[in-house]
Amino acid sequence: MKRLEWVLGIMMVVLLIIVAALSLTFWFGNRNTAVSNQPFNSATIIAERADDIAPTSVFDGRTAMVAYAAAQQTATEWQSDAVLLNAQATWPQGASVTELRQGETTWGFTFYSPQAQEIAILSVVEDTAVLVSSGPHQQANPVLSATGWNVDSKEAIEALLANGGNNFLATSGVATLTMALFADDQESNGRMEWQLSLFSLQSNQALTIRLDATSGELLASTLP
């Protein structure tokens, strides 16, 4: 792949990370992950293009676990004690059920270094992980070991579809899928969690579920 295509790809992933972070704040509530101030109102931009269907990425996607393997290597080069804090992705608006079921896209990962008291944000395009930014961070909640992560993005999406997602996509028009894996114990329940949300700007409705990322157990579901 040409160097220019990689540069454009990394820029695209960074924008996806920004949109995903804003979406997670709106849909999933406040999380203790540092996100820089955004230079534009992405919610307004998305609303103006609610009827558009985003083009398919020119890059091959990966499931969360496959992308994590690449991200982990780069993270440990950044800090040897780096541990996963969260992972997130946003699918192109209007992605089909078939595309969603594959669980493959570009991913953003946040890693935390207890020794340095810093976090690093990485993006993964195909099999290449790039360090996007890093900075100081005070971690308030315990960080759960990624060895307990058993449910990949593909299985998490299947759970979403089975618990109202199929019906939501059939009745709500063009929708956007945002999902995140949280390794910090925000719920104080000792569980690593997946949180997934389908949002339709046409109907202004959202479907959100929480899954145990170890067992796949459905923890909560919010239907429109």
C-alpha positions in Angstrom: 0.0 0.0 0.0 1.3 3.5 -0.9 2.7 5.7 1.8 0.1 8.4 1.1 -2.7 5.8 1.6 -1.3 4.9 5.0 -1.1 8.5 6.0 -4.7 9.1 5.0 -5.7 5.9 6.7 -4.2 7.0 10.0 -5.9 10.4 9.7 -9.2 8.6 9.1 -8.7 6.4 12.2 -7.9 9.4 14.4 -11.2 11.0 13.3 -13.0 7.8 14.0 -11.5 7.7 17.5 -12.7 11.3 18.1 -16.2 10.5 16.9 -16.3 7.3 19.0 -15.1 9.1 22.1 -17.9 11.7 21.7 -20.4 9.0 21.0 -19.4 7.0 24.1 -19.7 10.1 26.3 -23.3 10.7 25.0 -24.5 7.1 25.0 -22.5 5.3 27.7 -22.0 8.1 30.3 -18.9 9.6 31.8 -15.7 7.5 31.6 -12.3 8.2 33.1 -10.5 8.2 29.8 -8.7 11.4 28.9 -9.9 12.8 25.5 -8.5 16.0 24.1 -10.7 19.0 23.2 -12.2 18.7 19.8 -11.7 21.4 17.2 -15.2 20.9 15.7 -18.7 20.0 16.6 -18.8 16.5 15.3 -22.4 15.9 16.5 -23.6 18.8 14.3 -21.7 17.5 11.3 -23.1 14.0 11.7 -26.6 15.3 12.1 -26.3 17.3 8.9 -25.4 14.0 7.1 -27.9 11.8 8.8 -29.4 10.5 5.5 -26.0 9.7 4.0 -24.5 6.3 3.9 -20.7 6.4 4.5 -18.5 4.7 2.0 -16.8 1.4 2.9 -13.2 1.8 4.1 -10.5 1.0 1.6 -8.6 -0.7 4.4 -9.3 -4.2 5.6 -10.8 -4.3 9.1 -9.8 -6.6 11.9 -11.7 -7.9 14.9 -10.9 -6.3 18.2 -8.8 -9.1 19.5 -6.7 -9.3 16.3 -6.2 -5.6 16.4 -5.3 -5.7 20.1 -2.4 -8.0 19.4 -0.8 -5.4 17.1 -1.7 -2.6 19.5 -0.2 -4.4 22.5 3.2 -4.8 20.9 3.4 -1.1 20.1 2.1 -0.2 23.6 4.8 -2.2 25.3 7.4 -0.5 23.2 6.0 2.8 24.5 6.0 1.6 28.2 7.0 -1.9 29.2 4.2 -2.0 31.9 1.4 -0.8 29.6 -2.0 -2.4 30.2 -5.2 -2.1 28.2 -7.6 0.5 29.5 -10.2 0.5 26.7 -10.8 -0.3 23.0 -13.3 1.4 20.7 -14.6 1.5 17.2 -17.3 3.2 15.1 -18.6 1.5 12.0 -19.3 3.5 8.9 -22.9 4.9 9.0 -25.2 2.6 7.1 -23.0 -0.5 7.4 -25.1 -3.6 6.5 -25.9 -6.4 8.9 -23.5 -8.7 7.0 -20.7 -6.1 7.4 -21.4 -5.7 11.1 -21.5 -9.4 11.8 -17.9 -9.7 10.7 -16.9 -7.6 13.7 -14.0 -6.2 11.6 -13.1 -2.5 11.4 -10.3 -0.1 12.4 -9.8 0.3 16.1 -8.6 2.8 18.7 -7.0 1.5 21.9 -6.1 3.3 25.1 -3.2 1.9 27.3 -2.2 2.9 30.8 1.3 2.8 32.3 1.0 2.6 36.1 4.7 3.4 36.5 4.7 6.5 34.3 1.2 7.5 35.3 0.4 8.1 31.6 -2.0 6.9 28.9 -1.3 6.3 25.3 -3.9 6.3 22.5 -3.1 4.0 19.6 -4.9 3.4 16.3 -4.7 0.1 14.4 -5.2 0.1 10.6 -5.1 -3.4 9.2 -2.1 -5.0 11.0 -0.2 -1.7 11.8 -0.5 0.0 15.2 0.4 3.7 15.5 0.9 5.7 18.6 -1.4 8.7 18.2 -0.8 10.6 21.4 0.2 10.1 25.1 0.0 12.2 28.2 -0.4 12.2 32.0 -3.3 10.3 33.6 -4.5 9.6 37.1 -6.3 6.2 37.1 -9.0 6.2 39.7 -10.6 2.7 39.1 -8.9 -0.7 39.1 -7.7 -1.9 35.8 -8.8 -5.5 35.1 -6.4 -7.9 33.3 -6.9 -8.4 29.6 -6.4 -12.1 30.1 -10.0 -12.2 31.2 -11.1 -10.9 27.8 -12.8 -13.8 25.9 -15.6 -12.2 23.9 -14.3 -10.7 20.5 -16.1 -8.0 18.7 -17.8 -10.4 16.3 -19.5 -12.3 19.2 -20.4 -9.0 20.9 -22.2 -7.7 17.8 -24.1 -11.0 17.4 -25.3 -10.5 21.0 -26.4 -7.0 20.1 -28.3 -8.2 17.0 -30.0 -11.0 19.0 -31.1 -8.6 21.7 -33.0 -6.1 19.6 -30.4 -5.0 17.1 -31.9 -6.8 14.1 -35.3 -5.2 14.7 -33.7 -1.8 15.3 -31.9 -1.9 12.0 -35.0 -3.0 10.2 -37.2 -0.2 11.6 -34.9 2.7 12.3 -33.3 3.4 8.9 -29.6 4.3 8.5 -27.8 3.6 11.8 -24.3 3.9 13.2 -22.7 1.2 15.5 -20.3 2.3 18.2 -18.8 -0.2 20.6 -16.2 0.0 23.4 -14.5 -2.5 25.6 -13.8 -1.2 29.1 -11.0 -2.8 31.2 -11.3 -0.3 34.0 -13.8 -1.3 36.6 -16.2 1.6 36.2 -19.2 -0.3 37.5 -17.3 -1.7 40.5 -18.4 -5.2 39.7 -15.1 -6.8 38.8 -16.2 -7.3 35.2 -14.5 -6.3 32.0 -17.4 -5.0 29.8 -18.4 -4.5 26.2 -20.8 -1.6 25.6 -22.5 -1.4 22.2 -24.9 1.2 20.8 -26.8 1.5 17.6 -28.0 5.1 17.0 -30.3 6.3 14.3 -30.3 10.0 13.6 -33.3 9.5 11.3 -35.5 8.3 14.2 -33.4 9.9 17.0 -33.4 6.5 18.8 -30.7 4.4 20.3 -30.3 0.7 21.4 -27.6 0.1 23.9 -26.4 -3.1 25.6 -23.8 -4.1 28.1 -22.0 -7.5 28.0 -19.6 -9.3 30.3 -16.5 -9.5 28.1 -15.4 -12.7 29.8 -18.6 -14.7 29.8 -20.7 -13.0 27.2 -23.5 -12.5 29.7 -26.0 -9.8 28.9 -25.8 -7.3 31.8 -28.2 -4.5 30.6 -30.2 -3.5 27.6 -31.8 -0.2 26.8 -34.4 -0.4 24.1 -35.8 2.7 22.3 
